[in-house]
């Protein structure tokens, strides 16, 4: 039998998994359900939005040195882990950096984070429809990590140095974007 608890805000009887855990409470759960607490948090944020944004900006500004050092140390660790050649190629070779950026923008468009970009001649919705049309058996948006999207004809077969070059446009046009199992 499922144990129920009454929310002190909405007065609904709900299963205990609808309440956050709280060690200080007698039953080990909060008095208000998750929905009510979420709604209350959103209202509090809306009332104090400008103040919270200002506090966050001040906090980040005070930690600029920390972030700079963290990024530098992170890159050093990545270089040790993946080899200097990979990261040096990214930082030194404009073509490698352009390809990596194009793949990142493509992934962001697939997720719907950006609608269009200066990199491609198609929109996010056009890309998503194109990808869905190429789904093989077992492919779906639910198992996105099982498949990959990229140029059908490999990028190395095209001659380009920047995103305005005709080779870049041919490589990253919608007709050359394919889906395959990763």
ZIGIWO-V870956 format. One record per residue. N is the residue number from 0. NEAR is the number of other C-alpha atoms within 8 Angstrom. Layout:
BEGIN
{{N & NEAR} {N & NEAR}}
END
This chain:
BEGIN
{{0 & 2} {1 & 4} {2 & 6} {3 & 8} {4 & 8} {5 & 9} {6 & 12} {7 & 8} {8 & 7} {9 & 7} {10 & 7} {11 & 6} {12 & 8} {13 & 10} {14 & 10} {15 & 9} {16 & 5} {17 & 9} {18 & 12} {19 & 9} {20 & 7} {21 & 8} {22 & 7} {23 & 5} {24 & 8} {25 & 6} {26 & 4} {27 & 9} {28 & 12} {29 & 10} {30 & 8} {31 & 11} {32 & 14} {33 & 9} {34 & 7} {35 & 10} {36 & 9} {37 & 8} {38 & 8} {39 & 8} {40 & 8} {41 & 8} {42 & 8} {43 & 8} {44 & 9} {45 & 7} {46 & 6} {47 & 8} {48 & 8} {49 & 6} {50 & 7} {51 & 9} {52 & 8} {53 & 8} {54 & 8} {55 & 8} {56 & 8} {57 & 8} {58 & 8} {59 & 8} {60 & 7} {61 & 7} {62 & 8} {63 & 8} {64 & 7} {65 & 7} {66 & 8} {67 & 8} {68 & 8} {69 & 8} {70 & 8} {71 & 8} {72 & 8} {73 & 8} {74 & 8} {75 & 8} {76 & 8} {77 & 9} {78 & 11} {79 & 8} {80 & 6} {81 & 8} {82 & 9} {83 & 8} {84 & 6} {85 & 9} {86 & 10} {87 & 9} {88 & 10} {89 & 10} {90 & 8} {91 & 6} {92 & 9} {93 & 10} {94 & 9} {95 & 9} {96 & 11} {97 & 11} {98 & 9} {99 & 8} {100 & 8} {101 & 9} {102 & 9} {103 & 8} {104 & 10} {105 & 8} {106 & 8} {107 & 10} {108 & 14} {109 & 10} {110 & 7} {111 & 9} {112 & 7} {113 & 9} {114 & 9} {115 & 9} {116 & 9} {117 & 5} {118 & 7} {119 & 10} {120 & 8} {121 & 9} {122 & 11} {123 & 12} {124 & 8} {125 & 8} {126 & 12} {127 & 9} {128 & 8} {129 & 9} {130 & 11} {131 & 8} {132 & 6} {133 & 8} {134 & 10} {135 & 5} {136 & 4} {137 & 5} {138 & 10} {139 & 8} {140 & 5} {141 & 4} {142 & 8} {143 & 9} {144 & 6} {145 & 8} {146 & 11} {147 & 10} {148 & 9} {149 & 8} {150 & 11} {151 & 7} {152 & 7} {153 & 8} {154 & 8} {155 & 5} {156 & 6} {157 & 10} {158 & 7} {159 & 10} {160 & 9} {161 & 9} {162 & 9} {163 & 6} {164 & 9} {165 & 7} {166 & 9} {167 & 14} {168 & 11} {169 & 9} {170 & 12} {171 & 10} {172 & 11} {173 & 9} {174 & 5} {175 & 11} {176 & 11} {177 & 11} {178 & 11} {179 & 7} {180 & 6} {181 & 6}}
END
